[in-house]
Amino acid sequence: MQCADVAELLLTPDKAQDPRLDQHMAGCASCSHLARGVVRLDAILASAFVIAPPMELQRKLAQLALDAALPKPVPWWRRALQGELKFEGLAWRPNMIAAQGLAALMVALASWQIYGLVNTFRPVVGDVGYAMELLASSPAAVYLGGLNVDIQNLGLWSVVGVIAWLVSENGALGRRVAALTERFKLP
């Protein structure tokens, strides 16, 4: 191997380890001096070209890395549409499954009862008058006379009466509910 070949091999970016190159550098002082100079030059250039980026750029890069590392929350309805719905809130132990099933069953039954009550209950303002007549003619009138009546109770019962009128068939809400139930009746 010639000295020109050694110099060319030392200056290539990908220095391949060649046993002939090592053998030549062990015997040639000028080539070993050239190799030490190339190593020193590489060290100087490597330290000179490494520049610390500005602090603002470092912060932006760190924030980008954090954002990429954190999972983005996906709404439950979008996961359900994609078929990836996981029940993180449910514990998969037998006793918890039974308790959660019973709770769901009770909620369903209570909802069904409330729905049935709302559909069968149709208050009429005339019922209030009839109830007052029954109360006046009953022995409860004696107990009613002994009660202290104050402004707060009168206001509260006035509010109850106004709400009852709103929900009745003649009230604003009662007419809307009646119209909705008429529209959704089965044939």
Backbone bond lengths (Angstrom), bond angles and torsions (degrees), N, CA, C in turn:
res aa  C-N    CA-C-N  psi(-1)  N-CA   C-N-CA  omega(-1)  CA-C   N-CA-C  phi
1 M - - - 1.447 - - 1.524 108.29 -
2 Q 1.317 117.13 138.32 1.456 123.85 -176.74 1.526 110.32 -94.92
3 C 1.301 117.99 161.10 1.474 122.30 -179.50 1.526 111.35 -64.80
4 A 1.319 118.60 -33.70 1.475 121.90 178.97 1.526 110.25 -65.93
5 D 1.319 115.65 -38.40 1.470 119.27 177.14 1.526 111.21 -66.48
6 V 1.320 116.37 -38.49 1.464 121.09 179.20 1.518 109.73 -64.39
7 A 1.325 117.98 -45.48 1.472 122.06 179.83 1.526 110.05 -61.53
8 E 1.304 116.10 -40.74 1.475 119.65 178.96 1.525 111.17 -65.36
9 L 1.340 116.87 -41.93 1.472 120.60 179.39 1.528 111.57 -67.21
10 L 1.360 116.42 -36.11 1.474 119.13 -179.49 1.530 111.91 -69.51
11 L 1.308 117.95 -28.47 1.469 121.39 -177.25 1.538 113.44 -90.80
12 T 1.301 117.68 -4.23 1.468 119.45 177.38 1.535 108.92 -74.25
13 P 1.348 117.61 145.87 1.480 119.62 -178.35 1.527 112.36 -64.93
14 D 1.315 118.08 -38.60 1.463 121.47 179.97 1.519 107.98 -102.88
15 K 1.326 115.04 92.70 1.459 119.58 -178.32 1.520 108.61 -79.58
16 A 1.307 115.59 115.93 1.460 120.34 178.09 1.525 108.19 -88.94
17 Q 1.303 116.34 139.07 1.461 120.43 178.44 1.534 108.83 -76.02
18 D 1.275 114.73 111.67 1.459 120.96 -179.88 1.534 107.37 -116.13
19 P 1.325 118.21 125.59 1.481 118.93 -179.50 1.531 112.10 -63.17
20 R 1.321 117.61 -29.67 1.467 119.88 178.55 1.525 110.42 -67.87
21 L 1.380 116.67 -34.18 1.467 121.08 178.95 1.527 110.00 -66.79
22 D 1.318 116.40 -44.62 1.474 120.04 178.90 1.527 111.01 -63.78
23 Q 1.303 116.22 -38.40 1.465 121.34 -179.76 1.529 110.43 -66.09
24 H 1.352 116.95 -40.51 1.463 121.19 -180.00 1.520 110.63 -68.72
25 M 1.353 117.59 -40.62 1.467 120.42 -177.96 1.528 110.72 -69.56
26 A 1.322 118.16 -28.76 1.465 120.60 177.52 1.528 111.05 -68.82
27 G 1.321 117.07 -28.98 1.468 120.55 -178.16 1.514 113.52 -97.36
28 C 1.341 119.98 -19.36 1.475 122.39 -174.38 1.527 108.81 -111.10
29 A 1.338 116.85 118.60 1.470 121.61 -177.72 1.523 111.45 -70.71
30 S 1.325 117.84 -38.63 1.471 119.53 -177.81 1.547 110.91 -68.28
31 C 1.323 118.11 -37.43 1.479 120.88 179.21 1.527 110.51 -70.10
32 S 1.355 117.62 -38.37 1.471 119.14 178.13 1.523 110.02 -68.15
33 H 1.373 117.63 -36.36 1.459 121.30 175.18 1.527 109.99 -63.37
34 L 1.308 117.21 -42.01 1.471 122.30 177.73 1.531 110.36 -63.08
35 A 1.322 118.14 -40.13 1.468 122.10 179.80 1.527 110.48 -65.07
36 R 1.395 116.95 -41.95 1.458 119.39 177.59 1.524 110.47 -64.42
37 G 1.315 117.68 -38.31 1.477 121.44 178.64 1.528 111.36 -65.71
38 V 1.327 117.42 -39.01 1.474 121.02 178.87 1.530 110.23 -66.00
39 V 1.333 116.91 -40.25 1.472 120.75 178.57 1.526 109.91 -64.34
40 R 1.351 116.88 -44.48 1.468 121.24 178.07 1.520 111.25 -62.50
41 L 1.318 117.78 -42.63 1.464 122.41 179.01 1.533 110.88 -64.12
42 D 1.316 117.32 -40.18 1.479 120.83 176.56 1.529 110.56 -61.41
43 A 1.335 117.09 -42.17 1.468 120.77 -179.62 1.526 110.75 -65.53
44 I 1.328 116.98 -43.17 1.470 120.59 -179.76 1.529 110.37 -65.32
45 L 1.322 116.77 -45.28 1.469 119.93 -179.08 1.532 111.30 -66.97
46 A 1.307 117.26 -37.02 1.467 119.86 179.66 1.522 110.62 -64.52
47 S 1.331 117.38 -40.63 1.470 119.43 179.57 1.521 111.56 -74.81
48 A 1.322 118.12 -29.21 1.465 120.81 -178.38 1.528 111.50 -75.63
49 F 1.318 117.91 -31.30 1.469 119.68 -176.22 1.532 113.47 -90.41
50 V 1.312 117.56 -7.39 1.459 119.71 177.34 1.524 107.04 -88.05
51 I 1.299 115.41 109.75 1.459 121.32 -178.28 1.521 107.48 -117.16
52 A 1.301 116.59 133.56 1.468 120.36 177.78 1.529 108.53 -70.95
53 P 1.328 117.68 129.45 1.458 119.71 179.67 1.529 110.55 -68.67
54 P 1.319 117.35 158.87 1.464 120.13 179.42 1.540 110.65 -60.92
55 M 1.306 116.04 153.25 1.465 121.76 -175.92 1.533 111.08 -60.96
56 E 1.312 117.81 -37.84 1.467 120.39 179.55 1.533 110.75 -63.43
57 L 1.334 116.43 -40.83 1.459 120.38 177.62 1.525 110.65 -65.91
58 Q 1.328 117.21 -38.69 1.466 120.56 177.42 1.525 110.78 -62.55
59 R 1.338 116.96 -42.35 1.472 120.42 178.82 1.524 111.22 -63.53
60 K 1.329 116.19 -43.84 1.472 119.34 179.80 1.528 111.22 -63.18
61 L 1.330 116.50 -42.38 1.462 120.20 178.66 1.528 111.38 -65.33
62 A 1.341 117.23 -39.70 1.465 120.52 177.82 1.528 110.53 -64.59
63 Q 1.343 116.79 -41.00 1.475 119.89 178.33 1.519 111.07 -65.61
64 L 1.326 117.71 -40.10 1.462 120.85 176.60 1.526 111.12 -61.61
65 A 1.325 116.13 -40.82 1.467 119.58 179.07 1.524 111.26 -66.45
66 L 1.343 116.98 -39.93 1.467 120.00 177.56 1.523 111.46 -65.55
67 D 1.332 116.24 -43.28 1.468 119.50 179.26 1.525 111.54 -63.00
68 A 1.318 116.19 -37.72 1.460 119.26 179.66 1.525 111.18 -71.70
69 A 1.332 117.43 -29.65 1.462 120.50 -178.11 1.526 112.02 -78.75
70 L 1.341 117.66 -32.36 1.464 120.24 -178.57 1.526 110.14 -79.92
71 P 1.322 117.03 136.03 1.468 118.68 177.09 1.525 110.15 -72.77
72 K 1.312 115.45 141.08 1.456 120.37 178.80 1.527 108.50 -83.68
73 P 1.344 117.43 129.84 1.470 119.01 179.87 1.520 111.03 -69.57
74 V 1.303 115.02 134.80 1.459 121.77 178.62 1.532 107.04 -112.20
75 P 1.334 118.70 131.59 1.464 119.62 -179.87 1.527 111.47 -59.11
76 W 1.342 115.40 150.74 1.463 120.90 -175.32 1.515 111.40 -62.74
77 W 1.342 117.39 -34.83 1.459 118.91 -177.14 1.524 110.78 -70.65
78 R 1.339 117.64 -31.69 1.466 119.72 178.05 1.532 109.90 -72.02
79 R 1.359 116.91 -37.93 1.459 119.99 176.13 1.523 110.62 -65.42
80 A 1.343 116.85 -37.09 1.470 119.93 179.41 1.525 110.75 -66.41
81 L 1.337 117.03 -39.16 1.462 119.95 178.98 1.526 111.41 -67.04
82 Q 1.328 116.30 -30.60 1.457 120.04 179.08 1.524 112.23 -87.05
83 G 1.318 117.44 -3.81 1.455 121.35 179.27 1.512 113.73 78.45
84 E 1.337 117.66 19.92 1.459 121.58 -178.20 1.520 111.41 -112.41
85 L 1.318 118.42 28.04 1.452 120.93 -176.22 1.522 109.98 -74.03
86 K 1.319 115.31 123.17 1.455 121.52 177.27 1.519 107.25 -114.06
87 F 1.304 116.09 142.63 1.457 121.16 -179.39 1.526 108.54 -97.96
88 E 1.364 115.97 82.55 1.454 119.37 -179.10 1.522 111.41 -70.91
89 G 1.335 117.89 -28.17 1.451 121.14 -176.74 1.510 113.76 -78.40
90 L 1.301 117.48 -15.11 1.456 120.35 -178.05 1.523 110.30 -95.25
91 A 1.308 115.29 133.78 1.463 119.95 175.61 1.523 107.46 -89.81
92 W 1.307 117.14 136.14 1.459 121.34 -175.13 1.527 111.42 -97.73
93 R 1.333 116.90 47.18 1.457 121.42 172.63 1.518 107.28 -105.40
94 P 1.335 118.66 149.47 1.466 120.58 -174.80 1.526 114.01 -58.00
95 N 1.336 117.44 -42.34 1.462 117.99 -179.02 1.527 111.71 -69.36
96 M 1.326 117.73 -34.69 1.461 120.30 178.49 1.530 110.84 -72.16
97 I 1.321 117.27 -35.50 1.466 120.18 177.41 1.513 109.48 -63.95
98 A 1.330 117.06 -41.98 1.460 120.31 179.50 1.527 110.83 -65.42
99 A 1.337 117.29 -43.49 1.469 120.70 -179.52 1.526 110.96 -65.26
100 Q 1.327 116.86 -42.66 1.454 119.76 -179.95 1.526 111.17 -68.89
101 G 1.322 117.49 -33.84 1.466 120.81 176.14 1.516 111.07 -66.56
102 L 1.341 116.89 -42.80 1.465 119.84 177.43 1.524 111.22 -64.16
103 A 1.319 117.03 -39.88 1.467 120.15 178.24 1.528 110.32 -63.51
104 A 1.318 117.34 -42.56 1.470 120.11 178.45 1.519 110.73 -64.56
105 L 1.329 117.41 -38.57 1.464 121.30 178.51 1.523 110.93 -65.35
106 M 1.329 117.24 -41.38 1.466 119.91 178.45 1.518 111.69 -65.73
107 V 1.319 117.13 -39.72 1.467 120.01 177.93 1.527 110.08 -63.97
108 A 1.324 117.08 -40.75 1.466 120.40 179.62 1.531 110.57 -64.93
109 L 1.329 117.18 -43.91 1.461 119.76 179.59 1.520 111.67 -65.84
110 A 1.334 117.24 -41.92 1.464 119.87 178.38 1.522 110.64 -63.75
111 S 1.310 117.09 -39.14 1.472 120.22 178.45 1.525 110.23 -64.29
112 W 1.315 116.14 -40.89 1.461 119.78 179.91 1.522 110.81 -64.47
113 Q 1.338 117.57 -41.06 1.461 120.72 179.27 1.520 111.42 -67.17
114 I 1.322 117.13 -41.33 1.462 120.01 178.35 1.518 109.77 -64.63
115 Y 1.323 117.33 -41.11 1.462 120.41 178.26 1.531 110.50 -61.58
116 G 1.341 116.85 -42.70 1.467 119.84 178.45 1.512 111.97 -65.06
117 L 1.343 117.58 -38.81 1.454 121.02 178.86 1.520 110.87 -65.61
118 V 1.309 117.24 -43.07 1.460 120.33 -179.40 1.526 110.60 -65.25
119 N 1.313 117.68 -36.05 1.465 119.71 -178.97 1.524 112.50 -74.26
120 T 1.320 118.77 -29.49 1.464 119.98 -177.78 1.518 112.76 -91.72
121 F 1.312 118.97 -20.05 1.461 122.02 -175.21 1.529 109.61 -88.24
122 R 1.313 116.28 116.14 1.463 121.52 176.72 1.525 108.09 -130.49
123 P 1.325 117.14 90.16 1.458 119.26 -177.99 1.529 111.57 -70.29
124 V 1.295 115.22 145.64 1.457 122.28 177.90 1.515 106.41 -126.91
125 V 1.320 117.32 140.28 1.454 120.81 -178.22 1.521 110.28 -61.28
126 G 1.310 118.50 -30.34 1.463 121.74 178.60 1.508 112.06 -63.36
127 D 1.315 119.06 -25.71 1.457 122.37 178.13 1.527 111.44 -64.67
128 V 1.326 117.12 -32.04 1.456 120.59 179.58 1.528 109.82 -65.54
129 G 1.326 116.59 -44.01 1.464 120.06 178.29 1.513 111.64 -62.89
130 Y 1.304 116.95 -42.32 1.463 121.44 179.34 1.526 109.96 -63.64
131 A 1.341 117.12 -40.72 1.458 120.67 177.78 1.516 111.38 -64.01
132 M 1.333 117.47 -37.27 1.467 120.26 178.09 1.521 110.87 -66.94
133 E 1.336 118.23 -37.35 1.466 120.80 176.66 1.524 110.66 -63.49
134 L 1.323 116.48 -43.76 1.465 119.78 177.90 1.523 111.35 -62.19
135 L 1.318 116.79 -39.95 1.446 120.95 -179.64 1.520 110.77 -66.99
136 A 1.351 116.88 -39.55 1.458 120.13 -178.78 1.519 111.30 -68.55
137 S 1.314 118.30 -33.96 1.460 120.58 -178.09 1.523 112.66 -88.41
138 S 1.298 119.17 -4.59 1.457 121.14 -177.72 1.531 109.99 -94.70
139 P 1.323 116.50 166.61 1.466 119.17 177.71 1.535 112.49 -68.05
140 A 1.331 117.98 -8.09 1.459 120.28 178.58 1.516 111.43 -68.43
141 A 1.346 117.75 -16.92 1.459 120.32 179.69 1.514 111.11 -63.68
142 V 1.331 117.47 -31.17 1.458 120.90 178.09 1.526 109.44 -64.54
143 Y 1.328 116.46 -44.03 1.454 119.59 179.29 1.521 111.19 -69.03
144 L 1.335 116.67 -34.14 1.450 120.95 -179.33 1.516 110.97 -66.26
145 G 1.344 117.67 -34.50 1.465 120.36 179.79 1.510 111.77 -67.03
146 G 1.299 118.84 -26.54 1.451 121.42 -178.35 1.521 113.35 -83.36
147 L 1.312 119.01 -7.79 1.464 121.31 -178.11 1.523 110.65 -81.31
148 N 1.295 114.41 145.03 1.460 119.07 175.41 1.520 108.60 -83.10
149 V 1.298 116.48 128.17 1.453 121.43 -179.77 1.523 107.36 -104.50
150 D 1.297 116.23 127.35 1.458 119.59 177.06 1.525 110.37 -125.57
151 I 1.285 115.41 173.33 1.465 122.44 -174.52 1.533 111.13 -65.52
152 Q 1.301 117.08 -36.93 1.461 119.73 -177.86 1.520 110.97 -64.13
153 N 1.323 117.74 -44.17 1.462 120.20 178.81 1.526 111.24 -65.76
154 L 1.321 116.25 -39.33 1.465 118.88 178.60 1.531 110.49 -63.74
155 G 1.325 116.73 -41.31 1.468 120.08 178.12 1.514 111.63 -64.73
156 L 1.347 116.24 -41.74 1.461 120.32 179.67 1.522 110.84 -62.41
157 W 1.334 117.83 -45.55 1.456 120.12 -179.37 1.525 111.53 -70.75
158 S 1.332 116.80 -27.53 1.471 118.94 174.24 1.525 110.20 -66.35
159 V 1.334 116.24 -40.64 1.465 119.87 177.56 1.519 110.02 -64.56
160 V 1.348 117.63 -40.91 1.459 120.88 177.65 1.523 109.97 -61.82
161 G 1.329 117.42 -40.72 1.467 120.71 178.29 1.515 112.25 -64.34
162 V 1.334 117.05 -41.56 1.473 120.35 179.14 1.524 109.96 -64.96
163 I 1.324 117.20 -41.70 1.467 120.37 178.70 1.528 110.23 -64.66
164 A 1.341 116.40 -40.55 1.466 119.53 177.80 1.521 110.67 -62.63
165 W 1.332 116.96 -39.01 1.465 119.40 178.47 1.522 110.64 -66.34
166 L 1.349 117.63 -40.72 1.467 120.75 179.45 1.524 111.33 -61.74
167 V 1.337 117.31 -37.16 1.455 121.43 -176.81 1.533 111.41 -83.06
168 S 1.335 117.53 -19.49 1.469 120.01 -177.35 1.525 111.08 -66.34
169 E 1.338 116.13 171.87 1.467 121.03 -178.06 1.518 112.42 -63.51
170 N 1.332 117.69 -26.44 1.462 120.72 179.66 1.520 112.34 -89.55
171 G 1.331 118.42 -13.61 1.454 122.38 -178.51 1.511 112.44 -79.24
172 A 1.328 113.71 169.89 1.472 119.98 -176.62 1.526 111.64 -65.11
173 L 1.318 118.42 -45.91 1.464 120.79 -179.08 1.528 111.61 -73.09
174 G 1.327 116.72 -37.15 1.460 120.26 -178.78 1.514 112.23 -63.03
175 R 1.338 116.78 -38.44 1.478 119.78 178.54 1.525 110.85 -65.53
176 R 1.329 116.49 -39.36 1.470 119.41 179.70 1.522 111.02 -67.38
177 V 1.330 115.89 -42.36 1.466 119.49 179.11 1.524 110.20 -64.58
178 A 1.346 116.59 -40.77 1.463 120.11 179.01 1.529 110.59 -64.36
179 A 1.333 116.64 -39.93 1.467 119.75 179.00 1.530 110.27 -65.81
180 L 1.323 117.43 -39.41 1.467 120.24 179.08 1.534 110.89 -66.90
181 T 1.328 116.82 -42.57 1.463 118.30 -179.25 1.514 111.50 -68.03
182 E 1.326 117.58 -32.15 1.458 120.21 177.12 1.538 110.66 -67.43
183 R 1.315 115.30 -36.99 1.447 119.37 -177.30 1.538 111.49 -72.05
184 F 1.343 117.41 -30.67 1.444 120.57 -176.78 1.519 114.00 -100.89
185 K 1.312 118.69 15.61 1.464 121.21 178.67 1.522 109.64 -72.93
186 L 1.323 115.01 144.67 1.463 119.45 176.98 1.526 109.35 -77.18
187 P 1.329 118.36 147.56 1.469 120.50 -179.01 1.505 112.28 -69.96
